[in-house]
């Protein structure tokens, strides 16, 4: 009987020891975190290629360049490579930048990756350059030098701000004349500009505007304000993408006037 009791006691002790070990192991074991928000990448490696599990393959790949239209020059990292369609082999793994250039089309830029044993495909649809030098939506400012009979029959200096929106021109001009009859004119005008035939760097804009002039007659100590309508024919000729020459023929009830200046595009 005593032997049976001792056996039961030993069994209970063994079970208690095992339970205690399990509890202690669970306390000090690092928790297992399961994250299902993973991304799975597969690299189609050619048969027989050495590949270590879990490591991106290293080596060289190839790149095929195609454009619409064909015949564009291809530059990789600013180094000329050839014209499209173009296949380049033995390109080391990595990320590269490409530039496509073609006469009559806007430059196209792209970046691409190269992986070992794979062929990257880079395509580009080239956009034609506008058939005229000016943009259809442009903002500009002009430093001007003007002569006008209305403005005390003298020369003055000023500035114009304006913009073209699909060839509709809105412009505001301020001109200051200093002399015996000091004047400051403020003019708002509306016009329609069009390209002069094949001279895609030149634009002609008939305008109609309303101008208000403040006179300060120094000799007679008299000041007054006059408002009047003014017609204008504006000619602009661009000599860079940012600068242009501007000349305007003015006409109002006092006669003709003339305005010239340098135009700066601000967009």
PyMOL commands that set and color helices and strands:
alter all, ss='L'
color gray80, all
select helices_A, chain A and resi 2-28
alter helices_A, ss='H'
color red, helices_A
select strands_A, chain A and resi 60-68+73-76+79-83+86-92+94-101+108-114+119-125+137-148+154-165+168-177+181-196+199-217+222-238+243-252+255-265
alter strands_A, ss='S'
color yellow, strands_A
deselect
rebuild
show_as cartoon
